[in-house]
Amino acid sequence: MRIAIFSDVHANIDALEVVLAHIDTQNVDVLACLGDIVGYGGAPQECTTLVRTRAKWTVLGNHDAAVGGRMKYDYYYSAARDALDLHREMLDEENLQWLSELPMGYREPGLQLTHGRPDVPDSYEYMFNDEHARLLLEAYDTLENTNFIGHSHLTEAYRLERGADEEIQRVSAPRIEIDPHARYVITVGSVGQPRDHDPRACYVIYDTDERVVEYFRLRYDIKAAAKRIWAQDRLSAEFAKRLYLGI
């Protein structure tokens, strides 16, 4: 089976449409979204509708939880709060209801999908570096062979193995071969707001038969996405600037 996995759309319809069009050329069996469909961007309604109709599995991101009424976000910085307030107003009732009912994760033998760190999916903990990955050794027995996450907007991936000389090993994109005897935690990057200094949209395909994960980076019309942000007085222009810089 070939699974397309994407995350952190953040209301960027211009990036999402390019990613979905590319997925349609890749002989994919299942689409999965790791959350944060809303927040920051200019098209929350369009993105939520598209993900809801296209993805078989979607898990709850922290921005989705905030807009869907499932978490408080008064501690977010003011521009992020303003975006969430606006997006809640822009979404229709059907999409709001859908967001409010999304699961924290999806799991089946060999595969786990969460927004944040897989050992504590409801706390939305980040995995930015080796030290964060090392914490997962304590939860090794709770992990699946492949654990896909979003949240950081990065493309970090780690191989974990007990008893090896090097228990944690960073593995590099764009292609990762999966050892069935280890555990992998793979951050899939961001569709709508990459933060690894590469502004191109990002997603992965996991081929469960070949046991290979492959990253894809795609150019999209950043200017069009930025204009959607500039058109909303209540959205910070900084959210548009980030798109050009990939930060």
C-alpha positions in Angstrom: 0.0 0.0 0.0 1.2 3.5 -0.8 0.1 6.2 1.8 0.5 9.9 1.1 1.0 11.7 4.4 0.9 15.5 4.8 0.7 18.0 7.6 0.4 21.6 8.6 -1.5 23.0 5.7 -2.3 26.1 7.7 -5.0 27.5 5.4 -2.7 27.6 2.4 -4.9 26.5 -0.4 -2.4 27.3 -3.1 0.1 24.9 -1.6 -2.5 22.3 -0.8 -3.8 22.1 -4.3 -0.3 21.6 -5.7 0.4 18.8 -3.3 -2.9 17.0 -3.9 -2.4 17.3 -7.7 1.1 15.7 -7.3 -0.3 13.0 -5.1 -2.8 12.2 -7.8 0.1 11.3 -10.1 1.8 8.9 -7.6 -0.4 5.8 -7.6 -1.4 6.4 -4.0 -3.9 4.2 -2.2 -4.6 6.3 0.9 -4.2 10.0 1.9 -3.6 11.0 5.5 -3.4 14.4 7.1 -1.5 15.0 10.4 -3.4 18.1 11.4 -3.2 21.9 11.6 -5.3 22.4 8.6 -6.2 25.9 9.9 -4.2 28.8 11.4 -2.0 31.5 9.9 -3.2 31.4 6.2 -5.9 33.0 4.2 -8.2 30.1 3.1 -9.3 28.0 6.2 -12.7 27.1 4.8 -11.4 25.9 1.4 -8.5 23.9 3.0 -10.7 22.2 5.6 -13.3 21.2 3.0 -10.6 19.8 0.7 -8.9 17.8 3.4 -12.2 16.5 4.8 -13.2 15.2 1.3 -9.8 13.8 0.2 -8.0 12.4 3.3 -9.1 9.0 4.6 -7.3 9.6 7.9 -7.0 13.0 9.6 -5.8 13.6 13.1 -6.3 16.7 15.3 -3.6 19.4 15.3 -3.3 22.0 18.0 -4.6 24.8 15.7 -7.6 22.6 14.7 -8.3 21.9 18.4 -8.3 25.6 19.2 -10.6 26.5 16.3 -12.8 23.5 17.0 -13.3 24.4 20.6 -11.3 21.6 22.1 -8.5 23.5 23.7 -7.8 27.0 25.2 -5.4 29.2 23.3 -5.2 32.3 25.4 -1.5 31.7 25.9 -0.7 31.9 22.2 0.9 35.1 21.0 -1.6 37.7 19.8 -1.2 37.3 16.1 -1.8 33.6 16.3 -4.8 34.1 18.5 -6.2 36.6 16.1 -5.8 34.2 13.2 -7.6 31.4 15.1 -10.5 33.7 16.1 -10.8 34.8 12.4 -10.7 31.2 11.1 -13.4 30.1 13.5 -15.6 32.8 12.0 -14.7 31.9 8.4 -15.5 28.2 8.8 -19.0 26.9 8.2 -20.8 24.7 10.8 -20.1 21.5 8.9 -16.3 22.1 8.9 -16.3 23.3 12.5 -18.1 20.2 13.6 -15.7 18.0 11.7 -12.7 19.6 13.3 -14.2 19.3 16.7 -14.6 15.5 16.2 -11.1 14.6 14.8 -9.2 11.9 16.7 -5.9 12.6 18.5 -4.2 9.9 16.4 -4.6 6.9 14.1 -3.0 3.6 14.7 -2.7 0.1 13.1 -0.1 -2.6 13.4 3.2 -1.0 12.2 1.8 2.5 11.7 1.0 5.4 13.9 -0.1 8.9 12.9 -0.1 11.9 15.4 0.4 15.6 15.2 2.9 16.0 17.9 5.2 13.5 19.6 3.7 10.0 19.4 4.2 9.1 23.0 2.1 12.0 24.3 -0.2 13.0 21.4 -2.6 15.0 23.5 0.1 17.3 24.8 1.4 18.5 21.4 5.0 18.1 22.4 7.5 19.0 19.6 10.4 16.9 18.3 13.0 19.4 17.1 16.3 17.6 17.8 18.2 14.6 19.0 17.4 15.2 22.7 13.7 15.2 22.0 14.1 12.0 20.0 16.1 10.5 22.9 13.0 10.9 25.2 11.2 8.5 23.0 13.5 5.6 24.0 11.6 5.5 27.3 8.4 4.9 25.3 10.0 2.5 22.8 7.6 -0.3 23.5 4.6 1.9 22.9 5.8 2.9 19.4 5.0 1.3 16.1 7.6 0.5 13.5 6.8 3.7 11.7 5.5 6.8 13.5 4.7 9.9 11.4 4.3 13.3 13.0 3.9 17.0 12.0 3.8 20.0 14.3 7.4 21.3 14.0 7.1 22.0 10.2 10.5 20.3 9.8 11.8 17.2 8.0 13.6 15.5 10.9 13.5 11.7 11.0 15.0 9.3 13.6 15.7 5.6 13.8 15.5 4.2 17.3 16.8 0.8 18.3 17.4 -0.8 21.7 20.6 -2.7 22.2 22.5 -1.1 19.3 25.7 0.8 19.7 23.9 4.0 18.6 20.4 3.8 19.9 19.3 7.0 18.1 20.3 7.8 14.6 19.2 10.7 12.5 18.2 9.5 9.0 18.2 11.8 6.0 15.5 12.7 3.5 14.6 12.4 0.7 14.5 8.6 0.9 14.4 6.4 4.1 14.5 2.6 4.0 12.6 1.2 6.9 14.1 -1.6 9.0 11.3 -3.8 10.4 13.3 -4.4 13.6 13.6 -0.8 14.6 11.3 2.2 15.4 11.1 5.3 13.2 9.7 8.7 14.1 9.4 10.7 10.9 8.4 14.4 10.7 6.7 14.9 7.4 7.3 18.6 6.9 4.7 21.2 6.2 2.4 21.8 3.2 1.5 25.4 3.9 4.3 26.8 6.0 7.7 25.0 5.9 10.2 26.1 8.5 13.3 24.3 7.3 14.5 27.2 5.2 13.0 25.6 2.1 9.8 27.4 1.1 8.5 24.6 -1.1 5.6 22.6 0.1 6.5 19.2 1.5 4.8 15.8 2.0 5.9 12.1 2.1 4.8 8.8 0.6 5.2 5.6 2.6 5.2 2.4 0.6 4.4 -0.3 3.1 5.4 -3.1 0.7 8.7 -1.7 -0.4 9.3 -0.3 3.2 10.4 3.0 1.9 9.5 6.6 2.9 10.1 9.3 0.3 9.9 13.1 0.7 8.6 15.3 -2.0 9.2 19.1 -2.3 7.0 21.1 -4.6 6.9 24.7 -5.8 3.7 26.6 -5.6 2.5 30.2 -6.1 3.7 31.8 -2.9 2.7 35.2 -4.1 -0.9 34.1 -4.4 -0.9 32.6 -0.9 0.6 35.7 0.5 -2.0 37.9 -1.2 -4.7 35.8 0.6 -3.1 36.7 3.9 -2.7 40.4 3.0 -6.4 40.5 2.1 -7.4 39.8 5.7 -6.9 42.8 7.9 -6.8 40.6 11.0 -4.0 38.4 9.8 -0.4 39.4 10.4 1.7 40.2 7.4 4.5 38.2 9.0 2.6 35.1 8.2 3.0 36.0 4.5 6.7 36.9 4.9 7.4 33.4 6.3 6.2 31.7 3.2 8.9 33.3 1.1 11.6 32.5 3.5 10.6 29.0 4.6 10.8 29.9 8.3 
